[in-house]
């Protein structure tokens, strides 16, 4: 019997994973599936294969693919530096260049999407990263923000690594700011006492 041959794109690290893949993969972890069902779902999600095709694959091929996908069992990379610019879908995208100038619409939408960040990660990234319209050596500007469901859905295919870098940036900012504020207030109190 002649076996059907199909070329499959298999990511070898986190750089090949999109937000949509990540969301589906993470939701699998809580489903309590048997190992064989779990493996079938992972191949379907990460490699974009229909389950019927995975069912017909040779066991040695599946094992080979899972060896390549072993990075999924490890920890996600900790992106210490914010990735400000991303080449994606034939365009250059930029992170909001100046967060102190964030618009009310951006702020309200991000706050709403953060209520369920796991499910809304693509929506959050569609606010934070937008096409660059003007760029110099040190600065860039992005298109104005508009809520756009179609664009949000496109972000299901946005790479996970810049997304993680943005989340890490806000996490670190949330840890650093209270300490910085505390130091500032102590210094201010100390100066005030010296004046009295």
C-alpha positions as CSV (number, residue, x, y, z in Angstrom):
1,X,0.0,0.0,0.0
2,X,1.4,3.4,-1.1
3,X,1.6,5.9,1.8
4,X,0.5,9.5,1.2
5,X,3.4,12.0,1.5
6,X,2.9,15.5,2.8
7,X,5.5,18.1,3.6
8,X,5.0,19.6,7.1
9,X,6.5,22.7,8.6
10,X,7.8,21.7,12.0
11,X,9.0,24.5,14.3
12,X,12.3,23.7,16.0
13,X,12.1,26.4,18.7
14,X,9.8,29.0,20.1
15,X,10.4,31.4,17.2
16,X,8.2,29.2,15.0
17,X,5.2,29.4,17.4
18,X,2.4,31.9,16.9
19,X,0.0,33.4,19.5
20,X,-2.8,31.2,18.2
21,X,-0.7,28.0,18.4
22,X,0.4,29.0,21.9
23,X,-3.2,29.7,23.1
24,X,-4.4,26.3,21.8
25,X,-1.4,24.5,23.2
26,X,-1.8,26.0,26.6
27,X,-5.5,25.1,26.7
28,X,-4.6,21.5,26.0
29,X,-2.6,21.2,29.2
30,X,-5.8,21.6,31.3
31,X,-8.0,19.2,29.4
32,X,-6.7,16.0,31.1
33,X,-6.3,14.1,27.8
34,X,-4.7,10.7,27.4
35,X,-1.1,10.9,26.1
36,X,-2.2,9.7,22.6
37,X,-5.0,12.2,22.4
38,X,-2.7,15.0,23.6
39,X,-0.1,14.1,21.0
40,X,-2.7,14.1,18.3
41,X,-3.9,17.5,19.3
42,X,-0.3,18.9,19.6
43,X,0.5,17.8,16.1
44,X,-2.7,19.2,14.8
45,X,-2.1,22.6,16.4
46,X,1.6,23.1,16.0
47,X,2.1,21.5,12.6
48,X,-1.3,22.5,11.1
49,X,-2.2,18.9,10.3
50,X,-5.7,17.6,10.2
51,X,-6.3,14.8,12.8
52,X,-7.2,12.4,10.1
53,X,-3.7,12.9,8.5
54,X,-2.0,12.4,11.9
55,X,-4.0,9.2,12.4
56,X,-2.5,7.8,9.2
57,X,1.1,8.8,10.0
58,X,3.8,6.2,10.8
59,X,4.7,6.0,14.5
60,X,8.4,6.6,13.6
61,X,7.5,9.9,11.8
62,X,5.4,11.0,14.8
63,X,8.3,10.3,17.2
64,X,10.7,12.2,14.9
65,X,8.4,15.2,14.9
66,X,7.9,15.1,18.7
67,X,11.7,15.0,19.1
68,X,11.9,18.2,17.2
69,X,9.0,19.7,19.2
70,X,10.6,18.7,22.5
71,X,11.3,22.4,23.2
72,X,7.6,22.7,24.0
73,X,8.1,20.6,27.1
74,X,10.7,23.1,28.4
75,X,10.3,26.6,29.8
76,X,9.5,29.4,27.5
77,X,12.4,31.7,26.8
78,X,12.6,34.7,29.2
79,X,12.9,37.7,26.9
80,X,14.7,40.2,29.0
81,X,14.7,42.9,26.4
82,X,11.6,44.3,24.8
83,X,11.4,43.6,21.1
84,X,10.4,46.9,19.7
85,X,10.3,46.1,16.0
86,X,9.1,42.9,14.3
87,X,9.0,42.0,10.6
88,X,5.8,40.1,10.1
89,X,3.4,39.5,7.2
90,X,5.6,41.5,4.8
91,X,5.5,44.6,7.0
92,X,7.5,46.1,9.8
93,X,5.6,46.4,13.1
94,X,6.5,48.6,16.0
95,X,5.7,48.5,19.7
96,X,3.9,51.7,20.9
97,X,6.9,54.1,20.8
98,X,6.0,56.2,23.8
99,X,3.8,54.6,26.5
100,X,3.4,58.0,28.3
101,X,1.5,59.1,25.2
102,X,-0.9,56.1,25.1
103,X,-4.4,57.1,24.0
104,X,-7.5,56.5,26.1
105,X,-8.8,54.0,23.5
106,X,-5.5,52.0,23.7
107,X,-5.5,52.1,27.5
108,X,-9.2,51.0,27.8
109,X,-8.9,48.2,25.3
110,X,-5.6,46.8,26.9
111,X,-7.2,47.0,30.3
112,X,-10.3,45.1,29.1
113,X,-8.2,42.5,27.3
114,X,-6.0,41.9,30.3
115,X,-9.0,40.6,32.2
116,X,-8.4,37.3,30.4
117,X,-4.9,37.8,29.0
118,X,-4.4,34.2,27.9
119,X,-7.4,34.2,25.6
120,X,-6.9,37.8,24.5
121,X,-3.2,37.9,24.0
122,X,-3.6,38.4,20.2
123,X,-5.9,41.4,21.0
124,X,-3.4,42.9,23.4
125,X,-0.6,42.6,20.8
126,X,-2.8,44.1,18.1
127,X,-2.9,47.2,20.3
128,X,0.8,47.2,21.3
129,X,2.3,46.4,17.9
130,X,1.1,48.2,14.8
131,X,2.6,48.8,11.3
132,X,5.4,51.4,11.2
133,X,4.6,54.3,8.9
134,X,7.7,56.5,9.4
135,X,11.1,55.5,10.6
136,X,14.5,57.2,11.2
137,X,17.6,55.8,12.7
138,X,16.5,56.3,16.3
139,X,12.7,56.8,16.1
140,X,9.6,55.4,14.4
141,X,5.9,56.1,14.4
142,X,3.1,53.6,14.0
143,X,-0.4,53.9,12.5
144,X,-3.1,55.3,14.8
145,X,-5.0,52.9,16.9
146,X,-8.5,51.7,15.9
147,X,-10.3,48.7,17.3
148,X,-10.4,46.3,14.4
149,X,-11.7,42.7,15.0
150,X,-10.2,41.5,11.7
151,X,-6.8,42.9,12.5
152,X,-7.0,41.3,16.0
153,X,-7.7,37.9,14.4
154,X,-4.7,38.3,12.1
155,X,-2.6,38.6,15.3
156,X,-3.4,35.0,16.1
157,X,-0.5,34.4,13.6
158,X,1.8,36.9,15.3
159,X,5.0,35.4,16.7
160,X,4.9,34.5,20.4
161,X,8.5,35.6,21.2
162,X,7.8,39.4,20.7
163,X,4.6,38.9,22.6
164,X,6.4,37.3,25.5
165,X,9.0,40.1,25.4
166,X,6.1,42.7,25.7
167,X,4.5,40.8,28.6
168,X,7.9,40.5,30.4
169,X,8.5,44.2,29.9
170,X,5.3,45.0,31.7
171,X,5.9,42.4,34.4
172,X,9.4,43.8,35.1
173,X,8.0,47.4,35.0
174,X,5.4,46.4,37.6
175,X,8.1,45.0,39.8
176,X,10.5,47.9,39.4
177,X,8.1,50.9,39.6
178,X,6.9,50.3,43.2
179,X,10.5,50.1,44.4
180,X,11.5,53.2,42.5
181,X,8.5,55.0,43.8
182,X,9.3,53.9,47.4
183,X,12.9,55.1,47.1
184,X,11.7,58.4,45.6
185,X,9.2,59.0,48.4
186,X,11.8,58.2,51.1
187,X,14.2,60.6,49.5
188,X,11.5,63.3,49.3
189,X,10.6,62.8,53.0
190,X,14.2,62.9,54.0
191,X,14.7,66.2,52.1
192,X,11.5,67.6,53.7
193,X,12.7,66.7,57.2
194,X,16.0,68.4,56.5
195,X,14.2,71.6,55.5
196,X,12.2,71.6,58.8
